[in-house]
Amino acid sequence: MLSMPSSDARSEASSTVLPASPNETGWQRQGKLWSNLKELCELLRIPTTTLLSDEELLFQHVQFKTGQRIHTIGQPFDTLYVVHSGFLKTVLIDEFGNEQVLSFPMKGDLFGVDGIHTKRHASEAVALSNCDLILLPFKKLTALGRTHAEFEHAMYSVMSRELVREQSMVSMLGALSAEARVARFLVSLSERYAEMGYSSKLFNLRMTRHEIGSYLGLTLETVSRTLSAFNEIGLISVDQRSIGIKDIEALKTLRRLPPSSSRAKQLAARKQKAAAANPSHIASA
């Protein structure tokens, strides 16, 4: 159940959060949805504290449309964001306009912490689908932390969780082959979809193959070729952006793909086995 804020809470939110460019972002200055502390903690998967009343802990929701920027590089920092629904990407952009994808925030993720150190965002966040985000004004968050250590420690654990995920990605990029990187990426997506209550075996890629390649340190062609090879040997099924996971254990342990000649033999053997199991299909054909 969402609670409506008092007039003081409304004025605090509207005065705290201002977009860098209203034409490029999706801020709704008169937000209609608000979440209390319990709902926020459940979304972040941290223990729920009962120390504060709902009236003190109302956090505004803001909606963004596909392609809109949530924050830009160099924008003054004053807010953290929690994904209530939807999918995003965070990116670095060099002087030539090239993007380096850093992460793909989705439901239950916290982002925007890159602005804490310098008080300006070092990355850009862009909606990959229509999104509903919960705003956490940083001044309000730190004030709550000073008086309620339990909540402060829980937020530190959330930030640490995001850092560990980034470190895991850096380690993977340095240690795994291109095929293994794509395989682990699919495993990670499968697990994340399961956490969100969706199917872990059939899901849509919200990001393009180019964006996946940028995230994994691979070219678009390598990502496309690897997905096709996984489809060919029966690890997944691919239909444009729709991915079906057929052998999650093989994806978890895959180091390199077998040579193309071996894959062709495997494919022929599977076809023979399928034909032997269904001879009536051959006769009707």
C-alpha positions, 0 to 999 in steps of 0.5 A: 500500500502506497502512502500519500505524503503530507504537504511538507513532504511534497514541498521537500521533494519538489525543492530537492530534486531538479533535472539538469535539462527538462527536455531530455529527462522524464521528471514529473514535478507532481509525482503521484506515487510514494513509497514508505520505508518498509516498501523501500527496504523490501525492494532493496532486499534489506531488513525492514526497520520499524524505528521510523513512522511512515510519515517520516519516510515517504519516497517519491516515484518518478517515471521515465520513458524509453531513451530518456536520461535519468542523469548526465555526466557532470550533472550535480549530484543530490539524489540516489535512485532505486529501480521499482520497475523497468531496465536501464543502462549506465555508461561512460562517454569519451571525448569522441562520443563512444559509450562504455556500458558500466551496468544494467540496473533493473528492479531492486537495484540502487544507482547514482552512487558515482556522484557521492565523491565529487558531488557530480555524476561521473556517468550517464543513466539512460532508460532502456524501457519505460521505468518507474524509479524511487528517488532517495534525496541524499541529504535526507538519507544521510540525516536518517543515517545519523539518527538510525544506525540500523538503516544506515548500515543497511544502505551501506550493504546495498552499496557494497553489493553493487560494488561486489557485482562490478568487481565480479564483472571486472574479474570476469573480463580479464579471465574468461574467453569471449564465449564464457563472458556471454555465457556468464552474462546470460546466467546472470540475467537468468538469475536476476529475472528469477529474483524479480519473480519472472521466468529464468528460462525465457526472457527478452533482452532489453539491451541491444547486442552492441550494448552487451558487447560494450558491457562485456568488452566484445564487438557486436559481431562477436556477441551475435556470433556467440549467441548463434553458436549457443543456439546451434549447439542447443544451450539456448534458443534465440528469436531476435531479442527473446532468449530461451535457456536450455542448459543453464549448467553448461552455460555456468561452466563453459570455457570455450566453444568447440570448433565449428567442425565439432559443432557441425557433427554434434548438430548432425547427431542431434538431428539423427537422434530426433529423426529416429525418435519421430519416424512418422514426421519423416514419413509425412515429410 
